[in-house]
Amino acid sequence: MFKRIAVFLYGVVCYLVFFATFLYGMGFIGNFGVPKSIDSGPHRSFIYALAVNALLLKLFAVQHSVMARQWFKRVWTRLIPPPIERSTYVLFSSLALLLLFWRWEPMGKVIWDVENHTAQVLLYILYAAGWLTVLISTFLINHFDLFGLRQVWLYLRGIPYTELGFRTPGPYRIVRHPLYVGWLLVFWSAPLMTVAHLVFAIATTAYILVAIQFEERDLIQFHPEYADYRRRVPMLLPFKSPGRPSGVTVRPGTAAELAELSDRL
């Protein structure tokens, strides 16, 4: 029983670290309410700042991608109890982001500065809508499973973990990745766009576009029905070219957890 309680408490701590990171991220990217934001801090040379920021982004991308791969999970769960695999992934992702927030270097020059009040308000609304879209999307596909709480709760109660079935609730019927749509709104809805913010936005957007390709390759193997879903539903924009499929048929495999839809949150 002690082990079950310890596993549950570990999962709760990992979730709280994630939630604190999520809240800090709002202020970090939006440049408000936090001691260190994307444009705050002493300015160093451009080359130094670019090198540091590129390293931080690469570290997060490698951690986030490698730990999400099935081969890594199979190896990793030989070393740690399977019920905390997802919580550990969430913890490491949060720590990588906190390191990025802490060591991020501002890069000076302004790309654009929206001075029109109405336009500013609109961009702030889009920024808030992006965060809300991210949060709602996770709850639609089971927020607590995605962040490891369901796994440790079931383990605490002595109930075997059951994989989630494939579903396409709400916005998942309009685009395949509404969660990523939310992130893109967050990254680009900036009344003040500096070089540092632009580097961050370009790098994270590129990461999302590449990650989707790997993610969907796994999903087609894990969910037989995903290949048809991919053909019918656009990826990020709620429309597709007439007469052109939005995906390619690949041989399906066996079912797996729906949380893979957002494995790189």
Contacts in CASP RR format, 6 or more apart in sequence:
PFRMAT RR
TARGET T0000
AUTHOR 0000-0000-0000
METHOD contacts of the structure
MODEL  1
MFKRIAVFLYGVVCYLVFFATFLYGMGFIGNFGVPKSIDSGPHRSFIYAL
AVNALLLKLFAVQHSVMARQWFKRVWTRLIPPPIERSTYVLFSSLALLLL
FWRWEPMGKVIWDVENHTAQVLLYILYAAGWLTVLISTFLINHFDLFGLR
QVWLYLRGIPYTELGFRTPGPYRIVRHPLYVGWLLVFWSAPLMTVAHLVF
AIATTAYILVAIQFEERDLIQFHPEYADYRRRVPMLLPFKSPGRPSGVTV
RPGTAAELAELSDRL
4 155 0 8 1.000
4 156 0 8 1.000
4 158 0 8 1.000
5 156 0 8 1.000
7 81 0 8 1.000
7 83 0 8 1.000
7 84 0 8 1.000
7 152 0 8 1.000
7 155 0 8 1.000
7 156 0 8 1.000
8 152 0 8 1.000
8 153 0 8 1.000
8 155 0 8 1.000
8 156 0 8 1.000
10 84 0 8 1.000
10 87 0 8 1.000
10 152 0 8 1.000
11 84 0 8 1.000
11 87 0 8 1.000
11 148 0 8 1.000
11 149 0 8 1.000
11 152 0 8 1.000
12 149 0 8 1.000
12 152 0 8 1.000
13 91 0 8 1.000
14 84 0 8 1.000
14 87 0 8 1.000
14 88 0 8 1.000
14 90 0 8 1.000
14 91 0 8 1.000
14 94 0 8 1.000
14 147 0 8 1.000
14 148 0 8 1.000
15 87 0 8 1.000
15 90 0 8 1.000
15 147 0 8 1.000
15 148 0 8 1.000
15 149 0 8 1.000
17 90 0 8 1.000
17 91 0 8 1.000
17 94 0 8 1.000
17 95 0 8 1.000
18 90 0 8 1.000
18 91 0 8 1.000
18 93 0 8 1.000
18 94 0 8 1.000
18 147 0 8 1.000
20 94 0 8 1.000
21 94 0 8 1.000
21 97 0 8 1.000
21 98 0 8 1.000
21 101 0 8 1.000
24 34 0 8 1.000
24 98 0 8 1.000
24 101 0 8 1.000
25 34 0 8 1.000
25 97 0 8 1.000
25 101 0 8 1.000
26 131 0 8 1.000
27 33 0 8 1.000
27 34 0 8 1.000
27 37 0 8 1.000
28 34 0 8 1.000
28 36 0 8 1.000
28 37 0 8 1.000
28 38 0 8 1.000
28 101 0 8 1.000
28 104 0 8 1.000
29 37 0 8 1.000
29 38 0 8 1.000
29 186 0 8 1.000
29 187 0 8 1.000
29 197 0 8 1.000
29 200 0 8 1.000
30 37 0 8 1.000
30 38 0 8 1.000
30 127 0 8 1.000
30 190 0 8 1.000
31 37 0 8 1.000
31 38 0 8 1.000
31 39 0 8 1.000
31 40 0 8 1.000
31 192 0 8 1.000
34 101 0 8 1.000
36 101 0 8 1.000
36 102 0 8 1.000
36 104 0 8 1.000
38 104 0 8 1.000
38 106 0 8 1.000
38 194 0 8 1.000
38 196 0 8 1.000
38 197 0 8 1.000
38 200 0 8 1.000
39 106 0 8 1.000
39 108 0 8 1.000
39 192 0 8 1.000
39 194 0 8 1.000
39 196 0 8 1.000
39 197 0 8 1.000
40 106 0 8 1.000
41 106 0 8 1.000
42 106 0 8 1.000
43 49 0 8 1.000
43 106 0 8 1.000
43 107 0 8 1.000
43 108 0 8 1.000
44 105 0 8 1.000
46 107 0 8 1.000
46 195 0 8 1.000
48 105 0 8 1.000
49 105 0 8 1.000
49 106 0 8 1.000
49 107 0 8 1.000
49 196 0 8 1.000
50 107 0 8 1.000
50 199 0 8 1.000
52 103 0 8 1.000
52 104 0 8 1.000
52 105 0 8 1.000
53 104 0 8 1.000
53 105 0 8 1.000
53 107 0 8 1.000
53 196 0 8 1.000
53 199 0 8 1.000
53 200 0 8 1.000
54 199 0 8 1.000
54 203 0 8 1.000
56 99 0 8 1.000
56 100 0 8 1.000
56 103 0 8 1.000
56 104 0 8 1.000
57 100 0 8 1.000
57 200 0 8 1.000
57 203 0 8 1.000
57 204 0 8 1.000
57 207 0 8 1.000
59 96 0 8 1.000
59 99 0 8 1.000
59 100 0 8 1.000
60 93 0 8 1.000
60 96 0 8 1.000
60 97 0 8 1.000
60 100 0 8 1.000
61 207 0 8 1.000
63 92 0 8 1.000
63 93 0 8 1.000
63 96 0 8 1.000
64 93 0 8 1.000
64 96 0 8 1.000
64 211 0 8 1.000
64 264 0 8 1.000
65 211 0 8 1.000
65 214 0 8 1.000
65 264 0 8 1.000
66 72 0 8 1.000
67 73 0 8 1.000
67 76 0 8 1.000
67 89 0 8 1.000
67 92 0 8 1.000
67 93 0 8 1.000
68 89 0 8 1.000
68 215 0 8 1.000
68 260 0 8 1.000
68 263 0 8 1.000
68 264 0 8 1.000
70 218 0 8 1.000
73 85 0 8 1.000
76 85 0 8 1.000
76 88 0 8 1.000
77 85 0 8 1.000
80 88 0 8 1.000
81 155 0 8 1.000
82 151 0 8 1.000
82 161 0 8 1.000
83 151 0 8 1.000
83 152 0 8 1.000
83 154 0 8 1.000
83 155 0 8 1.000
83 161 0 8 1.000
84 151 0 8 1.000
84 152 0 8 1.000
85 151 0 8 1.000
86 145 0 8 1.000
86 146 0 8 1.000
86 147 0 8 1.000
86 148 0 8 1.000
86 151 0 8 1.000
86 259 0 8 1.000
87 147 0 8 1.000
87 148 0 8 1.000
87 149 0 8 1.000
87 151 0 8 1.000
87 152 0 8 1.000
90 147 0 8 1.000
90 148 0 8 1.000
93 265 0 8 1.000
104 196 0 8 1.000
104 200 0 8 1.000
105 196 0 8 1.000
106 194 0 8 1.000
106 196 0 8 1.000
107 194 0 8 1.000
107 195 0 8 1.000
107 196 0 8 1.000
107 199 0 8 1.000
108 194 0 8 1.000
108 195 0 8 1.000
108 196 0 8 1.000
109 194 0 8 1.000
109 195 0 8 1.000
110 192 0 8 1.000
110 193 0 8 1.000
110 194 0 8 1.000
110 195 0 8 1.000
111 193 0 8 1.000
111 194 0 8 1.000
111 195 0 8 1.000
111 197 0 8 1.000
111 198 0 8 1.000
112 192 0 8 1.000
112 193 0 8 1.000
113 191 0 8 1.000
113 192 0 8 1.000
113 193 0 8 1.000
114 120 0 8 1.000
114 123 0 8 1.000
114 191 0 8 1.000
114 192 0 8 1.000
119 191 0 8 1.000
120 191 0 8 1.000
123 189 0 8 1.000
123 190 0 8 1.000
123 191 0 8 1.000
124 189 0 8 1.000
124 191 0 8 1.000
126 185 0 8 1.000
126 189 0 8 1.000
127 185 0 8 1.000
127 186 0 8 1.000
127 189 0 8 1.000
127 190 0 8 1.000
129 182 0 8 1.000
129 185 0 8 1.000
130 181 0 8 1.000
130 182 0 8 1.000
130 183 0 8 1.000
130 185 0 8 1.000
130 186 0 8 1.000
130 189 0 8 1.000
131 182 0 8 1.000
131 186 0 8 1.000
133 171 0 8 1.000
133 178 0 8 1.000
133 179 0 8 1.000
133 181 0 8 1.000
133 182 0 8 1.000
133 185 0 8 1.000
134 179 0 8 1.000
134 182 0 8 1.000
134 183 0 8 1.000
134 186 0 8 1.000
134 265 0 8 1.000
135 143 0 8 1.000
136 171 0 8 1.000
137 171 0 8 1.000
137 172 0 8 1.000
137 178 0 8 1.000
137 179 0 8 1.000
137 182 0 8 1.000
137 262 0 8 1.000
138 146 0 8 1.000
138 147 0 8 1.000
138 179 0 8 1.000
138 262 0 8 1.000
138 265 0 8 1.000
140 169 0 8 1.000
140 170 0 8 1.000
140 171 0 8 1.000
140 172 0 8 1.000
141 164 0 8 1.000
141 167 0 8 1.000
141 169 0 8 1.000
141 172 0 8 1.000
141 258 0 8 1.000
141 259 0 8 1.000
141 261 0 8 1.000
141 262 0 8 1.000
142 150 0 8 1.000
142 164 0 8 1.000
142 258 0 8 1.000
142 259 0 8 1.000
144 150 0 8 1.000
144 153 0 8 1.000
145 151 0 8 1.000
145 164 0 8 1.000
145 257 0 8 1.000
145 258 0 8 1.000
145 259 0 8 1.000
146 259 0 8 1.000
146 262 0 8 1.000
146 265 0 8 1.000
150 161 0 8 1.000
151 161 0 8 1.000
154 160 0 8 1.000
154 161 0 8 1.000
154 162 0 8 1.000
155 161 0 8 1.000
163 255 0 8 1.000
163 256 0 8 1.000
163 257 0 8 1.000
163 258 0 8 1.000
164 257 0 8 1.000
164 258 0 8 1.000
164 259 0 8 1.000
165 255 0 8 1.000
165 258 0 8 1.000
166 223 0 8 1.000
166 225 0 8 1.000
166 226 0 8 1.000
166 255 0 8 1.000
166 258 0 8 1.000
167 258 0 8 1.000
168 229 0 8 1.000
168 233 0 8 1.000
171 178 0 8 1.000
171 181 0 8 1.000
172 178 0 8 1.000
172 233 0 8 1.000
172 261 0 8 1.000
173 233 0 8 1.000
174 233 0 8 1.000
174 234 0 8 1.000
174 238 0 8 1.000
175 181 0 8 1.000
175 233 0 8 1.000
175 234 0 8 1.000
175 235 0 8 1.000
175 236 0 8 1.000
175 237 0 8 1.000
175 238 0 8 1.000
176 216 0 8 1.000
176 229 0 8 1.000
176 230 0 8 1.000
176 233 0 8 1.000
176 234 0 8 1.000
176 235 0 8 1.000
176 236 0 8 1.000
176 246 0 8 1.000
177 212 0 8 1.000
177 235 0 8 1.000
177 236 0 8 1.000
177 261 0 8 1.000
179 261 0 8 1.000
179 262 0 8 1.000
179 265 0 8 1.000
180 208 0 8 1.000
180 212 0 8 1.000
180 236 0 8 1.000
181 236 0 8 1.000
183 204 0 8 1.000
183 208 0 8 1.000
184 205 0 8 1.000
184 208 0 8 1.000
184 236 0 8 1.000
187 200 0 8 1.000
187 201 0 8 1.000
187 204 0 8 1.000
187 205 0 8 1.000
188 201 0 8 1.000
188 205 0 8 1.000
190 197 0 8 1.000
190 201 0 8 1.000
193 201 0 8 1.000
207 264 0 8 1.000
208 264 0 8 1.000
211 264 0 8 1.000
212 235 0 8 1.000
215 260 0 8 1.000
215 261 0 8 1.000
215 263 0 8 1.000
215 264 0 8 1.000
216 226 0 8 1.000
216 230 0 8 1.000
217 250 0 8 1.000
218 256 0 8 1.000
218 260 0 8 1.000
219 226 0 8 1.000
219 230 0 8 1.000
219 260 0 8 1.000
219 261 0 8 1.000
220 226 0 8 1.000
220 227 0 8 1.000
220 230 0 8 1.000
220 250 0 8 1.000
220 251 0 8 1.000
220 252 0 8 1.000
220 253 0 8 1.000
221 250 0 8 1.000
221 251 0 8 1.000
221 252 0 8 1.000
221 253 0 8 1.000
221 254 0 8 1.000
222 253 0 8 1.000
222 254 0 8 1.000
222 255 0 8 1.000
222 256 0 8 1.000
222 257 0 8 1.000
222 260 0 8 1.000
223 229 0 8 1.000
223 252 0 8 1.000
223 253 0 8 1.000
223 255 0 8 1.000
223 256 0 8 1.000
224 252 0 8 1.000
224 253 0 8 1.000
224 254 0 8 1.000
224 255 0 8 1.000
225 252 0 8 1.000
226 252 0 8 1.000
227 249 0 8 1.000
227 250 0 8 1.000
227 252 0 8 1.000
230 246 0 8 1.000
230 247 0 8 1.000
230 248 0 8 1.000
231 245 0 8 1.000
231 246 0 8 1.000
231 247 0 8 1.000
231 249 0 8 1.000
232 246 0 8 1.000
233 246 0 8 1.000
234 240 0 8 1.000
234 246 0 8 1.000
235 246 0 8 1.000
240 246 0 8 1.000
END
